[in-house]
Every structure is written in structure tokens, then in C-alpha cells.
Amino acid sequence: MLYRSKAFLNLDGAVRVLSPELDPVQLIRDYMLQVMEKRIESQLTPGRIFAWVLDMKHLFENAPRRTDMVLDKLANDQLTVRLEVEHVDDVVKSLNRAANRLSLSMLLASLVIGGGFLLEALRKTRR
């Protein structure tokens, strides 16, 4: 993606030098609009449109019943949400390692600072 962005910036600079009145961004937008229109037209077959309409019909027919079921479960404290996160164990292990390193470094820093205060106090009492 980085290379494409850099190439586009280089192209934009070259186009500005060669033809200052030409807007490459607008040209790309127009071209992309044409490409998307062609893709949509090729995918809009009567069979697909009919299947989509049927799916939407079923969705809208069942929406009130499903909404009522969810609200009933919510009102009766029966709603259960299951959340599955992949690689949680790896993340927990990494966080534990980071916390252990941080606590160890804080302990060592406090020992160094305390040792410095102790040495300073011993040096002042010997004078």
C-alpha cells in the first residue's frame, strides 16, 4: 500500500508539471465510479435480485418476533452473551510478562535510589 501511495504522489507531481489544469484525483474518482457501476451491473441478475428480495422479506417478517424474544430475555435476566476471542492466552501471557518486567524494574530502581540516599547519608555522617 505504501508503494502505491508513493507512486500516486510521484504521478500527481508529474501530472501537475505536464498539465496543471488536469486533476488526477478527479480522473481516478470518475474511473472508479465507472468500474463500480460495471461490477454492480454484472452482479445484478434477476435471480440474485429475487433472492435478495426474499431474504429481506424474511428478515423483515421475523424482525418483530426476534426483537420481542430478545427484549423478553433481557427483561427476565435470561440474556446470555458469549464472546470468543482468539489468542487470549497469548495476550494474557504477554501482559503478565510485561507487568513482571515493569514491577522488577521499579523494584530495582527503588533499590538504586534508596542505596543512593543511604550512601549520601553515610557520607554526611563521616564528615
Secondary structure, 3 states (H helix, E strand, C coil): CHHHHHHHHHHHHHHHHHCCCCCHHHHHHHHHHHHHHHHHHHHCCHHHHHHHHHHHHHHHHHHHHHHHHHHHHHHCCCCCCCCCCCCHHHHHHHHHHHHHHHHHHHHHHHHHHHHHHHHHHHHHHHC
